[in-house]
Amino acid sequence: MNNDATTDERGPYLLRLEHVSKRFGGVQALDDISFNIRPGEVLCLAGENGCGKSTLIKTISGVHRPEPGAVMEWEGQDMTGLDPARARAMGIQVIWQDLALFPEMSVAENIAFERNLGARPRVVDAAAMRREAGAILERLGVSIPLDAPVRSLSIANRQLVAIARALVADARLVFMDEPTASLSQKETDALIAIVRRLSEQNIAVVFVSHRLAEVLEISSRVTVLRDGRYVGTYSTEGMTQARLTELMTGSSFDYAARPERTDRPAPILSVKNLTREGEYRDVSFDIAPGEVVGLTGRLGSGRTELALSLFGMTRPDAGEIIWQGRPLRLQSNRDAIRAGIAYVSEDRLSLGLVQPQSIADNTVVTVLDRLLGPGKLLSPKKKKRLVDDWIDRLRVKIGAAGDPVSTLSGGNQQRIVLAKWLATEPKLLILDSPTVGVDVGARAGIFAIVDQLAKDGLAILLISDEAPEVYFNADRILHMRDGRLIEEFIPARTTLDHVEEAIHA
């Protein structure tokens, strides 16, 4: 692909970037990046977490300024020195994953909000706002009550409100950051139809998504970044998910469902008709030593709420937890830990780790009572031995054990969380979305650890809203919806497509 001209055989570029770099202190976030997009094109920006996608988007939208030597052109005209106001005036809009909407304001107010920004106060023309919002929604071919507060809308409709607000601002280039992360398949299909409609109106769209199948479906080209560097821009025609993953990570992975287990040892945990009003109802399942059971479903299905009850953080209203053949009543998470249950939270940053504290302190925090020496003081030798052991066993890449845990990558932070709980010598490990914020390569390493733990006899409940994670890493998959377990899959007997269709139906 020729990145050295403002046009190629397919027409002029709307946006062209060359030699874009960005450094934050000692960190090289972007290193000699190239990027271009044509009017009306749908292009995917792909890469692992931390590869520089967000930094590039913020540079294009004027939040960050690139290092000297960068070439940035908008319709062939120099756009260096860009700031956010100028970027918006040019038609560059970013719809971040959190959408940045005002939940208490109406649909019309959110859509027409930017029209009322200015240096001087002015009287808001509510009727004009409604007319403008209605016209934009009609242009998108969707119907949403204009007076409804945004907080009352579904996630899918909030996405549409954010898109409509971008169009009110005369968008010509729209970045969409993980727009389908919380959507059902039906909602995702509707959003993809909207993106195609934008393309037909000559609006360029840059789509960022971890769902590689939809990336290949919706975009004509994909630009891949890796470790802040430009890997290349490729046609999606003929591209496969495996090849795209390889480009993103620099490694190839062999994906296959786990062989079906023929042995059925006695369960270590049995859950019978467990109910907590408003969160989950009549949940029954069991899990045996050495077994990985996947628990999946869309966001809000009750998965985490169930996990919290199994870890003693909340109490069920009805039902029974049988642990090693006997009823177990958990009054707190301390009871769960004493029983041999460990829980890795989905919120690693605020619940899993104490970020300012050292790697060593985070690793031993759950077992301090086991590290006491004479006079009931913490034994530095015992602490060092335990920390060194787990860092070695989990292959954590660190500088020094005394460094703040915040200095580690997302994948290595997650390994420290695992070490913290594995140090308690649990019999059941609950992993709640263990790869959130972890890139593709690091995910493979984490699941290799999970596989080995299961082979060593640990029972594992793997919770994830990503169907491929449970499909390729679990012996059985439990599908949860609206607080209920509705079906079970054996990966060796079904296909990933079938599981995904069921989850997103």
C-alpha positions as CSV (number, residue, x, y, z in Angstrom):
1,M,0.0,0.0,0.0
2,N,1.3,3.4,-0.9
3,N,1.2,5.7,2.1
4,D,3.4,8.5,0.5
5,A,0.7,10.3,-1.5
6,T,-2.6,12.0,-0.8
7,T,-4.4,9.7,-3.2
8,D,-4.1,6.2,-4.7
9,E,-6.0,4.4,-7.3
10,R,-9.1,4.3,-5.1
11,G,-9.3,8.1,-4.7
12,P,-8.1,10.8,-2.3
13,Y,-7.6,10.4,1.4
14,L,-9.7,12.3,3.9
15,L,-7.0,11.9,6.5
16,R,-3.4,10.9,6.0
17,L,-0.7,10.5,8.7
18,E,2.9,9.7,8.3
19,H,5.8,9.4,10.8
20,V,3.5,10.0,13.8
21,S,5.3,9.4,17.2
22,K,4.3,10.2,20.7
23,R,6.4,9.9,23.9
24,F,5.2,10.3,27.5
25,G,8.3,10.7,29.6
26,G,10.3,7.5,29.1
27,V,7.4,5.6,27.4
28,Q,7.3,5.5,23.6
29,A,3.5,5.3,23.1
30,L,3.6,5.7,19.3
31,D,6.6,5.1,17.1
32,D,6.5,6.2,13.4
33,I,2.9,5.4,12.8
34,S,1.2,5.6,9.4
35,F,-2.6,5.9,9.0
36,N,-5.0,6.9,6.3
37,I,-8.7,6.7,5.5
38,R,-10.9,7.8,2.6
39,P,-14.3,9.5,2.7
40,G,-17.1,6.9,3.3
41,E,-14.6,4.1,4.2
42,V,-15.1,1.8,7.2
43,L,-11.7,0.9,8.5
44,C,-10.8,-1.1,11.6
45,L,-8.0,-0.1,14.0
46,A,-6.7,-3.3,15.6
47,G,-4.1,-4.2,18.2
48,E,-3.7,-5.6,21.7
49,N,-4.4,-3.4,24.7
50,G,-1.6,-1.0,25.2
51,C,-0.6,-1.1,21.5
52,G,-1.3,2.7,21.0
53,K,-4.8,2.7,19.6
54,S,-6.2,5.2,22.1
55,T,-3.1,7.4,21.9
56,L,-3.4,7.5,18.1
57,I,-7.1,8.4,18.3
58,K,-6.4,11.1,20.8
59,T,-3.7,12.5,18.6
60,I,-6.0,12.6,15.6
61,S,-8.7,14.3,17.6
62,G,-6.3,16.9,19.0
63,V,-6.0,15.8,22.6
64,H,-2.3,14.9,22.1
65,R,0.2,16.5,19.8
66,P,2.7,14.3,18.0
67,E,6.4,14.7,18.2
68,P,8.1,17.0,15.6
69,G,8.5,15.5,12.2
70,A,4.9,14.1,11.9
71,V,2.9,14.6,8.7
72,M,-0.8,15.1,9.4
73,E,-3.1,16.1,6.5
74,W,-6.8,16.6,6.2
75,E,-7.9,16.5,2.6
76,G,-4.4,17.3,1.6
77,Q,-4.0,20.3,3.9
78,D,-1.6,20.4,6.9
79,M,-3.4,19.8,10.2
80,T,-0.4,19.8,12.6
81,G,-1.0,21.9,15.7
82,L,-4.5,20.4,16.0
83,D,-6.6,20.9,19.2
84,P,-9.9,19.3,20.2
85,A,-12.0,22.3,19.2
86,R,-10.5,22.5,15.7
87,A,-10.8,18.7,15.3
88,R,-14.5,18.9,16.0
89,A,-14.9,21.8,13.7
90,M,-13.3,19.8,10.9
91,G,-15.7,16.9,11.5
92,I,-13.6,14.5,13.6
93,Q,-15.8,12.9,16.3
94,V,-14.9,10.2,18.8
95,I,-17.5,7.9,20.5
96,W,-15.6,6.4,23.4
97,Q,-16.8,3.2,25.0
98,D,-18.4,5.1,28.0
99,L,-20.3,7.2,25.4
100,A,-20.0,10.4,27.6
101,L,-23.7,11.0,27.6
102,F,-25.8,12.9,30.2
103,P,-28.1,10.3,31.8
104,E,-30.5,12.7,33.3
105,M,-31.0,14.8,30.2
106,S,-33.4,13.8,27.4
107,V,-32.5,12.2,24.1
108,A,-33.0,15.4,22.3
109,E,-30.9,17.4,24.7
110,N,-28.0,14.9,24.4
111,I,-28.1,14.9,20.7
112,A,-28.3,18.6,20.2
113,F,-26.1,19.4,23.2
114,E,-23.1,20.6,21.2
115,R,-25.2,23.2,19.3
116,N,-25.7,25.0,22.6
117,L,-22.1,25.3,23.5
118,G,-20.4,28.7,23.2
119,A,-18.6,31.4,24.9
120,R,-21.8,33.4,25.8
121,P,-24.9,32.2,27.6
122,R,-28.0,31.9,25.5
123,V,-31.6,30.8,25.9
124,V,-32.0,27.2,24.9
125,D,-34.5,26.6,22.1
126,A,-36.1,23.3,23.1
127,A,-38.3,23.1,20.1
128,A,-35.3,23.6,17.8
129,M,-33.4,20.9,19.7
130,R,-36.2,18.5,19.2
131,R,-36.5,19.2,15.5
132,E,-32.8,18.8,15.0
133,A,-32.6,15.6,17.0
134,G,-35.6,14.2,15.2
135,A,-34.1,15.0,11.8
136,I,-30.9,13.2,12.7
137,L,-32.6,10.1,14.0
138,E,-34.7,10.0,10.9
139,R,-31.5,10.2,8.8
140,L,-30.2,7.2,10.7
141,G,-33.5,5.4,10.1
142,V,-34.2,4.8,13.8
143,S,-36.9,5.8,16.2
144,I,-36.2,6.8,19.9
145,P,-38.5,8.9,22.1
146,L,-37.0,12.4,22.1
147,D,-38.1,13.3,25.6
148,A,-37.0,10.1,27.2
149,P,-34.1,10.5,29.7
150,V,-31.0,8.7,28.4
151,R,-30.7,6.7,31.6
152,S,-33.9,4.9,30.6
153,L,-32.5,3.7,27.3
154,S,-30.9,0.4,26.5
155,I,-27.1,0.4,25.8
156,A,-27.9,-0.1,22.1
157,N,-30.1,3.0,22.0
158,R,-27.5,5.0,23.9
159,Q,-25.0,4.1,21.2
160,L,-27.4,5.5,18.6
161,V,-27.8,8.7,20.6
162,A,-24.0,9.1,20.7
163,I,-23.9,8.5,16.9
164,A,-26.7,11.0,16.4
165,R,-24.8,13.6,18.4
166,A,-21.8,13.2,16.3
167,L,-23.9,13.7,13.1
168,V,-25.4,16.9,14.5
169,A,-21.8,18.2,14.8
170,D,-21.4,17.5,11.0
171,A,-19.1,14.5,11.5
172,R,-17.0,13.4,8.5
173,L,-14.9,11.0,10.4
174,V,-16.2,9.0,13.4
175,F,-14.1,6.8,15.7
176,M,-16.1,4.1,17.5
177,D,-14.3,2.6,20.5
178,E,-15.6,-0.9,21.3
179,P,-19.2,0.0,20.3
180,T,-20.5,-3.6,20.5
181,A,-18.9,-4.7,23.8
182,S,-22.3,-4.7,25.7
183,L,-24.7,-5.5,22.8
184,S,-26.6,-8.6,21.9
185,Q,-26.1,-10.1,18.4
186,K,-29.3,-8.5,17.2
187,E,-28.3,-5.1,18.6
188,T,-24.8,-5.6,17.0
189,D,-26.4,-6.3,13.6
190,A,-28.5,-3.2,13.9
191,L,-25.4,-1.1,14.8
192,I,-23.5,-2.5,11.9
193,A,-26.4,-1.5,9.6
194,I,-26.1,2.0,11.0
195,V,-22.4,2.1,10.3
196,R,-23.0,1.0,6.7
197,R,-25.6,3.8,6.4
198,L,-23.0,6.3,7.6
199,S,-20.6,5.0,5.0
200,E,-23.3,5.5,2.3
201,Q,-23.5,9.1,3.4
202,N,-19.8,9.5,2.8
203,I,-18.9,9.6,6.5
204,A,-15.7,7.7,7.3
205,V,-15.8,5.3,10.3
206,V,-12.9,3.9,12.2
207,F,-14.1,0.8,14.1
208,V,-12.3,-0.5,17.2
209,S,-13.4,-3.9,18.5
210,H,-12.0,-7.0,20.1
211,R,-14.6,-9.1,18.3
212,L,-12.5,-10.0,15.3
213,A,-15.3,-11.7,13.4
214,E,-17.3,-8.4,13.2
215,V,-14.2,-6.5,12.4
216,L,-13.7,-8.6,9.3
217,E,-17.4,-8.3,8.5
218,I,-17.8,-4.6,8.7
219,S,-14.5,-3.1,7.4
220,S,-12.8,-3.0,4.1
221,R,-9.3,-2.5,5.5
222,V,-7.7,-3.0,8.9
223,T,-4.7,-1.1,10.3
224,V,-2.7,-3.1,12.8
225,L,-0.6,-1.6,15.6
226,R,1.7,-3.6,17.9
227,D,3.7,-2.2,20.8
228,G,3.1,1.4,19.6
229,R,4.4,0.6,16.1
230,Y,2.7,0.3,12.7
231,V,2.5,-3.3,11.5
232,G,0.6,-2.5,8.3
233,T,-2.8,-1.9,6.7
234,Y,-4.5,-4.9,5.1
235,S,-7.5,-5.7,3.0
236,T,-10.1,-7.7,5.0
237,E,-10.9,-9.7,1.9
238,G,-9.5,-13.1,2.6
239,M,-8.3,-12.1,6.1
240,T,-8.9,-14.7,8.9
241,Q,-9.3,-14.2,12.6
242,A,-6.2,-16.4,13.1
243,R,-4.1,-14.3,10.7
244,L,-5.3,-11.0,12.3
245,T,-4.5,-12.3,15.8
246,E,-1.0,-13.3,14.5
247,L,-0.5,-9.7,13.1
248,M,-1.6,-8.1,16.3
249,T,0.5,-10.3,18.6
250,G,3.5,-11.4,16.5
251,S,2.7,-15.0,17.5
252,S,0.5,-17.8,16.2
253,F,-1.9,-19.7,18.5
254,D,-3.5,-23.1,18.0
255,Y,-7.1,-22.9,19.0
256,A,-9.1,-26.1,19.7
257,A,-11.9,-27.1,22.0
258,R,-10.8,-29.2,25.0
259,P,-11.4,-32.9,24.6
260,E,-14.5,-34.1,26.3
261,R,-13.9,-35.5,29.8
262,T,-14.8,-39.1,30.3
263,D,-14.2,-39.2,34.0
264,R,-16.8,-37.7,36.4
265,P,-15.3,-37.4,39.9
266,A,-17.5,-36.4,42.8
267,P,-18.1,-32.7,42.7
268,I,-16.3,-30.4,45.2
269,L,-19.1,-27.8,44.9
270,S,-22.8,-28.3,44.2
271,V,-25.2,-25.4,44.0
272,K,-28.9,-26.2,44.4
273,N,-31.6,-23.7,43.5
274,L,-29.6,-20.8,44.7
275,T,-31.6,-17.5,44.6
276,R,-30.9,-13.9,45.5
277,E,-33.8,-11.7,44.7
278,G,-33.2,-9.3,41.8
279,E,-29.8,-10.9,40.9
280,Y,-30.2,-14.6,40.2
281,R,-32.8,-17.3,40.6
282,D,-32.9,-21.1,40.9
283,V,-29.3,-21.6,39.9
284,S,-28.1,-25.3,40.1
285,F,-24.8,-26.7,38.9
286,D,-21.7,-28.6,40.2
287,I,-18.0,-28.6,39.5
288,A,-15.5,-31.3,40.2
289,P,-11.7,-31.2,41.0
290,G,-9.7,-30.6,37.9
291,E,-12.6,-29.3,35.9
292,V,-12.9,-25.9,34.2
293,V,-16.5,-24.8,34.0
294,G,-17.2,-21.7,32.0
295,L,-20.0,-19.4,33.0
296,T,-21.0,-17.0,30.3
297,G,-23.8,-14.6,29.2
298,R,-24.3,-11.0,28.3
299,L,-23.5,-8.2,30.7
300,G,-26.1,-8.0,33.4
301,S,-27.0,-11.7,33.3
302,G,-26.1,-12.2,37.0
303,R,-22.8,-14.0,36.6
304,T,-20.7,-11.8,38.9
305,E,-23.6,-11.6,41.5
306,L,-23.6,-15.4,41.7
307,A,-19.8,-15.4,42.1
308,L,-20.0,-13.0,44.9
309,S,-22.4,-15.2,46.8
310,L,-20.1,-18.3,46.2
311,F,-17.3,-16.2,47.8
312,G,-19.3,-15.1,50.8
313,M,-19.6,-11.5,49.8
314,T,-23.4,-11.6,49.6
315,R,-25.9,-14.0,51.0
316,P,-28.4,-15.9,48.9
317,D,-32.1,-15.7,49.9
318,A,-32.7,-19.4,49.2
319,G,-31.1,-22.5,48.0
320,E,-28.1,-24.4,49.1
321,I,-24.3,-24.6,48.6
322,I,-22.8,-28.0,49.1
323,W,-19.1,-28.0,49.7
324,Q,-17.2,-31.3,49.6
325,G,-20.5,-33.2,50.4
326,R,-21.6,-30.9,53.2
327,P,-23.8,-27.8,53.4
328,L,-21.8,-24.6,53.5
329,R,-23.0,-21.4,55.0
330,L,-20.8,-18.4,54.2
331,Q,-21.1,-15.4,56.5
332,S,-18.2,-13.6,54.8
333,N,-15.4,-14.0,52.3
334,R,-13.2,-15.1,55.2
335,D,-15.3,-18.2,55.6
336,A,-14.9,-18.9,51.9
337,I,-11.2,-18.5,52.0
338,R,-11.0,-20.8,55.0
339,A,-13.1,-23.4,53.2
340,G,-10.7,-23.2,50.2
341,I,-12.5,-20.9,47.8
342,A,-10.6,-18.1,46.0
343,Y,-12.1,-15.3,43.9
344,V,-10.2,-13.2,41.2
345,S,-12.4,-10.1,40.7
346,E,-13.1,-8.7,37.3
347,D,-12.0,-5.3,38.6
348,R,-8.3,-5.9,39.0
349,L,-7.3,-2.2,39.4
350,S,-9.5,-1.3,42.4
351,L,-10.3,-4.7,44.0
352,G,-7.6,-7.1,42.9
353,L,-4.5,-5.1,43.7
354,V,-3.2,-2.2,45.8
355,Q,-1.6,-0.3,43.0
356,P,0.9,1.9,45.0
357,Q,2.1,-1.2,47.0
358,S,4.9,-3.4,45.9
359,I,4.7,-6.6,43.8
360,A,5.8,-8.6,46.8
361,D,3.3,-7.0,49.2
362,N,0.4,-7.7,46.8
363,T,1.5,-11.3,46.4
364,V,1.5,-12.1,50.1
365,V,-1.4,-10.0,51.4
366,T,-3.8,-13.0,51.6
367,V,-1.4,-15.2,53.6
368,L,0.4,-12.9,56.0
369,D,-0.5,-15.1,59.0
370,R,1.6,-17.9,57.4
371,L,4.7,-15.7,57.1
372,L,5.1,-14.9,60.7
373,G,8.4,-15.6,62.4
374,P,9.6,-15.3,66.0
375,G,7.6,-12.7,68.0
376,K,4.8,-13.0,65.5
377,L,6.6,-10.6,63.2
378,L,6.6,-11.0,59.4
379,S,9.6,-13.1,58.4
380,P,11.4,-11.5,55.4
381,K,12.9,-14.9,54.5
382,K,9.5,-16.6,54.3
383,K,8.0,-13.7,52.4
384,K,10.9,-13.7,49.9
385,R,10.7,-17.4,49.4
386,L,6.9,-17.3,48.7
387,V,7.1,-14.3,46.4
388,D,10.1,-15.8,44.4
389,D,8.3,-19.1,44.2
390,W,5.1,-17.7,42.7
391,I,6.8,-15.2,40.4
392,D,8.8,-18.2,39.0
393,R,5.8,-20.6,38.8
394,L,3.6,-18.0,37.0
395,R,6.5,-16.6,35.0
396,V,5.7,-13.0,36.0
397,K,8.0,-10.5,34.2
398,I,9.1,-8.0,36.8
399,G,12.0,-5.6,37.4
400,A,12.2,-6.1,41.2
401,A,9.8,-7.5,43.7
402,G,9.9,-4.2,45.6
403,D,8.7,-2.2,42.6
404,P,5.1,-0.9,42.7
405,V,2.7,-3.4,41.1
406,S,1.4,-0.5,39.0
407,T,4.6,-0.7,37.0
408,L,3.6,-4.1,35.5
409,S,1.7,-4.7,32.3
410,G,-1.9,-5.7,32.5
411,G,-1.1,-9.4,31.9
412,N,1.6,-9.5,34.6
413,Q,-0.6,-7.7,37.0
414,Q,-3.2,-10.4,36.5
415,R,-0.6,-13.0,37.2
416,I,0.1,-11.3,40.5
417,V,-3.6,-11.4,41.3
418,L,-3.5,-15.1,40.6
419,A,-0.4,-15.6,42.7
420,K,-2.1,-13.8,45.6
421,W,-5.0,-16.2,45.6
422,L,-3.1,-19.3,44.7
423,A,-0.9,-18.7,47.7
424,T,-4.0,-19.5,49.8
425,E,-3.9,-23.1,48.4
426,P,-7.6,-23.1,47.3
427,K,-9.6,-26.0,46.1
428,L,-11.9,-23.8,43.9
429,L,-10.7,-20.8,42.0
430,I,-13.4,-18.4,40.7
431,L,-12.0,-16.3,37.8
432,D,-14.3,-13.4,36.9
433,S,-13.4,-12.0,33.5
434,P,-9.7,-12.7,34.1
435,T,-8.5,-11.1,30.8
436,V,-10.1,-7.7,31.1
437,G,-7.5,-5.2,30.1
438,V,-5.1,-8.0,29.0
439,D,-3.9,-8.3,25.4
440,V,-4.2,-11.3,23.2
441,G,-0.7,-12.6,23.8
442,A,-0.9,-12.3,27.5
443,R,-4.3,-14.0,27.5
444,A,-2.8,-17.1,26.0
445,G,-0.3,-17.2,28.9
446,I,-2.9,-16.8,31.5
447,F,-5.0,-19.6,30.0
448,A,-2.0,-21.8,29.9
449,I,-1.7,-21.3,33.6
450,V,-5.4,-22.1,34.1
451,D,-5.0,-25.3,32.1
452,Q,-2.1,-26.4,34.3
453,L,-3.9,-25.6,37.5
454,A,-6.8,-27.8,36.3
455,K,-4.4,-30.6,35.5
456,D,-3.1,-30.2,39.0
457,G,-6.6,-30.9,40.4
458,L,-7.9,-27.3,41.0
459,A,-11.6,-26.8,40.3
460,I,-12.0,-23.6,38.2
461,L,-15.1,-21.5,37.5
462,L,-14.3,-19.3,34.6
463,I,-16.6,-16.4,34.1
464,S,-16.4,-14.4,30.8
465,D,-18.7,-12.6,28.4
466,E,-16.4,-13.6,25.5
467,A,-17.6,-16.8,24.0
468,P,-14.2,-17.9,22.6
469,E,-12.7,-17.7,26.0
470,V,-15.0,-20.2,27.6
471,Y,-15.3,-22.3,24.4
472,F,-11.6,-22.9,24.1
473,N,-10.7,-23.1,27.8
474,A,-13.6,-24.9,29.6
475,D,-14.8,-28.5,29.8
476,R,-18.4,-27.3,30.1
477,I,-20.1,-24.0,29.4
478,L,-23.1,-22.7,31.5
479,H,-25.1,-20.1,29.7
480,M,-26.8,-17.5,32.1
481,R,-29.4,-15.0,31.1
482,D,-31.6,-12.7,33.2
483,G,-30.3,-14.3,36.4
484,R,-31.0,-17.9,35.3
485,L,-28.9,-20.8,33.9
486,I,-30.7,-21.6,30.7
487,E,-28.5,-24.2,29.0
488,E,-25.2,-26.1,29.1
489,F,-22.7,-26.7,26.2
490,I,-19.9,-29.3,25.8
491,P,-17.4,-27.5,23.6
492,A,-16.2,-30.8,22.1
493,R,-19.8,-31.5,20.9
494,T,-20.7,-28.1,19.4
495,T,-19.2,-25.2,17.5
496,L,-18.1,-21.8,18.6
497,D,-20.6,-20.2,16.2
498,H,-23.5,-22.1,17.9
499,V,-22.4,-20.9,21.3
500,E,-22.1,-17.3,20.2
501,E,-25.4,-17.3,18.5
502,A,-27.1,-18.6,21.7
503,I,-25.4,-16.0,23.9
504,H,-26.2,-13.1,21.6
505,A,-29.7,-14.2,20.5
